[in-house]
Amino acid sequence: MLLTACLRRCARLLCWIPVTIVIMVVMWSYYAYVVHFCWILLSSSTQRVVFLCLFHISFGMFSWSFWKTLSTPPSSPSVEFQLSSSDSLLYEQERGGMEKSQILLDISQKLSVHTRTAAGAIRFCHHCQLIKPDRCHHCSVCQMCVLKMDHHCPWLNNCIGFSNYKFFMLFLLYSLLYCLLIIATVTPTFIQLWLGKLFDSCVKLHVLFLTLVSAMFAVTLCFLLFFHIWLLASNKTTLEWLSVPFFVDGPASEAFDVGVRANFLQVFGKNKSLWPFPIFTRSVLRNTGPSQKISIL
């Protein structure tokens, strides 16, 4: 038991290594841009002030969305989805799979649950001892069931789902804008350094790497952002894109799609003035159409 507990603590600590790497890269980019590029290389005071203002606005929005995505705990199902002690005892006492499935089916009649397993059974989490709500999945890293789980992000050491998907989308957006701002402002100096017109070797190294690393991240973030924009527009999660959800009538890949505008409002909310900020503003709607008769959580 003691060895198992120690291994779990070590595993939790190891999960923070990717996050630490991200923070270190970001802090180095801040140092390289502000000190080596703005203060050492730029000769124009006006250009320096403008670049620093734009950079710190971008850095601030990036840092805010990064922190909110990282620190917001995943949402878990409410207590009504948990098996009561009597139901749990009855479920464990049954040996046959059919009998267990019938117990879960009887309990689920009181819940708004429409998704099923590929075999047509009620989705049940044996780890958390609960009936999974629609779009809910168990995360083996977080060791909990997460509402509208999209994926577990190792670079943030957190599950992306119902509670922080807006923050994650803004994090991708502001990360891309952060990289593009660096590329746009540093590229002229980068070209001069590349052609050998500036000779400070330390400054040259920092600025060259800053431009190359920003370009590399910008390409990756561009693909990732547009992929999640497509998921948002079609009201899908990454898990639902990988594996189509099943219902009583079979699989339905577009079951949660209520139109691009409504899909967007479900995540970002109706208050347009708060869309650019990592503040929880999403709305919880209930679909009523014949092909959208399920909870959108």
C-alpha positions in Angstrom: 0.0 0.0 0.0 2.8 2.4 0.9 4.7 1.6 -2.3 1.5 2.2 -4.3 0.9 5.5 -2.7 4.5 6.6 -3.3 4.2 5.6 -7.0 1.0 7.6 -7.3 2.7 10.7 -5.8 5.7 10.3 -8.2 3.3 10.0 -11.2 1.5 13.2 -10.1 4.8 15.0 -9.9 5.9 13.7 -13.3 2.7 15.0 -14.9 3.9 18.6 -14.1 7.1 18.2 -16.1 5.4 19.2 -19.5 3.7 22.2 -17.8 7.1 23.3 -16.4 8.7 23.0 -19.9 5.9 25.2 -21.3 6.4 27.8 -18.6 10.2 27.8 -19.1 9.9 28.3 -22.9 7.4 31.1 -22.4 9.5 32.9 -19.8 12.6 32.6 -22.1 10.6 34.0 -25.0 9.6 37.0 -22.7 13.3 37.5 -21.8 14.5 37.2 -25.4 11.9 39.6 -26.8 11.9 42.3 -24.1 15.6 42.4 -23.3 17.5 41.2 -26.3 15.2 42.4 -29.0 13.4 45.5 -27.7 16.1 47.0 -25.3 19.3 46.0 -27.1 18.5 45.8 -30.8 15.8 48.4 -31.4 17.2 51.9 -31.7 13.9 53.7 -32.2 12.2 54.7 -28.8 8.8 55.0 -30.5 9.1 51.5 -32.1 10.3 50.1 -28.8 7.3 51.5 -26.8 4.8 50.4 -29.4 6.3 46.9 -29.6 6.4 46.5 -25.8 2.8 47.6 -25.4 1.5 45.2 -28.1 3.7 42.4 -26.7 2.5 42.8 -23.1 -1.1 42.9 -24.1 -0.6 39.7 -26.1 1.4 38.2 -23.3 -1.2 39.1 -20.7 -4.1 37.6 -22.6 -2.0 34.5 -23.3 -1.0 34.1 -19.6 -4.5 34.7 -18.4 -6.1 32.1 -20.7 -3.2 29.6 -20.0 -3.7 29.9 -16.2 -7.5 29.6 -16.4 -7.3 26.5 -18.6 -4.6 25.0 -16.3 -6.3 25.8 -12.9 -10.0 25.3 -13.6 -10.9 21.9 -12.3 -12.9 19.6 -14.6 -16.7 19.4 -14.0 -17.9 16.0 -12.7 -21.4 14.6 -12.8 -23.9 15.6 -10.1 -24.8 13.3 -7.2 -28.0 12.1 -8.9 -25.8 10.0 -11.3 -24.1 8.2 -8.5 -25.5 4.9 -7.5 -27.0 4.9 -4.0 -25.5 2.4 -1.5 -28.5 0.1 -1.9 -28.3 0.2 -5.7 -24.5 -0.3 -5.6 -24.9 -3.3 -3.4 -27.6 -4.8 -5.6 -25.5 -4.2 -8.7 -22.4 -5.9 -7.2 -24.4 -8.9 -6.0 -25.7 -9.7 -9.4 -23.5 -12.1 -11.4 -25.1 -12.0 -14.8 -24.4 -9.2 -17.3 -28.1 -9.0 -18.3 -29.2 -8.5 -14.8 -26.6 -5.8 -14.2 -27.7 -4.0 -17.4 -31.3 -4.1 -16.3 -30.5 -2.6 -12.9 -28.7 0.3 -14.7 -31.5 0.7 -17.2 -34.1 0.9 -14.4 -32.0 3.6 -12.5 -31.4 5.6 -15.7 -35.1 6.0 -16.3 -35.0 8.7 -13.7 -32.1 10.4 -15.5 -31.8 12.3 -18.7 -29.4 9.8 -20.3 -29.5 9.0 -24.0 -26.1 7.7 -25.1 -25.3 4.0 -24.9 -22.3 1.7 -25.3 -21.7 0.1 -28.8 -23.5 -2.9 -27.4 -26.6 -0.8 -26.5 -26.1 -0.8 -22.7 -26.2 2.1 -20.3 -22.7 3.6 -19.9 -21.5 2.9 -16.4 -18.2 3.9 -14.8 -16.9 1.2 -12.5 -14.2 3.5 -11.1 -16.6 6.3 -10.0 -19.6 4.0 -9.5 -21.9 6.3 -11.5 -24.0 6.2 -14.6 -22.3 8.4 -17.2 -24.2 11.4 -18.4 -24.2 12.1 -22.1 -20.8 13.1 -23.4 -19.2 12.3 -20.1 -16.0 10.1 -20.0 -13.7 8.8 -17.3 -10.1 10.2 -17.3 -7.6 7.7 -16.1 -5.1 10.5 -15.4 -7.4 12.8 -13.4 -9.1 9.6 -12.0 -12.6 11.1 -12.4 -15.5 11.3 -14.8 -15.4 14.6 -16.7 -18.5 16.3 -18.2 -18.3 16.8 -22.0 -14.7 15.6 -21.9 -12.7 16.6 -25.0 -9.3 15.3 -24.1 -6.6 15.3 -21.4 -3.9 17.7 -22.2 -0.5 16.7 -20.8 0.9 20.2 -21.5 -1.6 21.7 -19.1 -1.9 18.7 -16.9 -5.7 19.0 -16.9 -8.8 17.6 -18.6 -10.4 19.9 -21.3 -14.1 19.7 -21.0 -17.3 21.5 -20.0 -15.8 23.8 -17.4 -12.8 25.0 -19.4 -13.3 24.5 -23.1 -13.8 28.2 -23.7 -10.6 28.9 -21.8 -8.8 26.3 -23.9 -10.0 27.8 -27.2 -8.9 31.3 -26.1 -5.5 29.8 -25.0 -5.0 28.4 -28.5 -6.0 31.7 -30.1 -3.9 33.9 -27.9 -0.9 31.5 -28.1 -1.1 31.8 -31.9 -1.4 35.6 -31.8 1.5 35.7 -29.4 3.7 33.8 -31.8 2.5 35.7 -34.8 3.2 39.1 -33.1 6.8 37.9 -32.3 7.3 36.8 -35.9 5.9 40.0 -37.4 8.0 42.3 -35.3 11.2 40.3 -35.1 11.5 39.1 -38.8 13.1 42.3 -40.2 15.8 42.1 -37.5 16.0 38.3 -38.0 16.8 38.9 -41.7 19.6 41.4 -40.8 21.1 39.0 -38.3 20.9 36.2 -40.9 22.7 38.3 -43.5 25.4 39.1 -40.9 24.6 42.9 -40.6 24.4 42.6 -36.8 27.3 41.0 -35.0 26.4 40.6 -31.3 26.6 36.8 -31.0 24.6 36.4 -27.8 21.8 38.7 -29.1 21.9 37.0 -32.5 21.5 33.6 -30.9 18.5 34.6 -28.8 16.7 36.4 -31.6 17.3 33.7 -34.2 16.0 31.0 -31.9 13.1 33.2 -30.8 12.0 33.6 -34.4 12.4 29.9 -35.4 10.7 28.6 -32.2 7.8 31.1 -32.7 7.4 30.0 -36.3 7.4 26.3 -35.3 4.8 26.8 -32.6 2.7 29.1 -34.9 2.3 26.3 -37.5 1.4 23.7 -34.9 -1.1 26.0 -33.1 -2.7 27.1 -36.4 -3.6 23.5 -37.3 -4.7 22.8 -33.7 -6.8 25.9 -33.5 -8.6 25.4 -36.8 -9.3 21.8 -35.9 -11.0 22.9 -32.6 -12.9 25.6 -34.5 -14.3 22.9 -36.7 -15.2 20.8 -33.7 -16.8 23.8 -32.0 -18.8 24.6 -35.2 -20.1 21.0 -35.4 -20.6 20.6 -31.6 -18.2 17.7 -31.3 -15.5 16.8 -28.9 -12.2 15.2 -29.9 -13.4 11.9 -28.3 -16.6 12.1 -30.3 -14.6 12.7 -33.5 -12.5 9.7 -32.8 -15.4 7.5 -31.8 -19.0 8.3 -32.9 -21.4 8.3 -29.9 -24.1 5.5 -29.8 -27.7 5.9 -28.9 -30.7 3.6 -28.6 -31.1 3.8 -32.4 -27.4 3.3 -33.1 -24.5 5.7 -33.9 -25.2 9.3 -34.7 -22.2 11.6 -35.5 -24.3 14.8 -35.8 -26.6 14.2 -32.8 -25.4 17.2 -30.8 -25.2 19.7 -33.7 -27.8 22.5 -33.4 -26.3 24.9 -35.9 -23.0 26.8 -36.0 -24.3 29.9 -34.1 -26.1 27.9 -31.4 -23.0 25.6 -31.0 -20.8 28.6 -30.5 -23.1 30.2 -28.0 -23.2 27.0 -25.9 -19.5 27.4 -25.3 -19.0 31.2 -25.3 -22.4 32.4 -24.0 -24.6 35.2 -25.3 -22.6 38.2 -23.8 -20.5 39.3 -26.7 -18.4 41.6 -24.6 -17.1 38.7 -22.6 -16.2 36.4 -25.6 -12.5 37.5 -25.7 -11.9 36.9 -22.0 -11.3 33.6 -20.2 -14.4 34.0 -18.0 -17.0 31.3 -17.7 -19.9 32.5 -19.8 -21.2 29.4 -21.5 -24.9 28.6 -21.6 -26.5 25.2 -20.9 -29.3 24.6 -23.3 -31.6 21.7 -23.9 -32.2 20.5 -27.4 -35.7 19.8 -28.5 -35.5 19.0 -32.2 -36.2 15.4 -33.4 -32.5 14.7 -34.1 -31.2 16.9 -31.2 -33.3 15.5 -28.3 -30.5 15.1 -25.9 -28.6 17.1 -23.4 -25.7 19.1 -24.9 -23.5 18.9 -21.8 
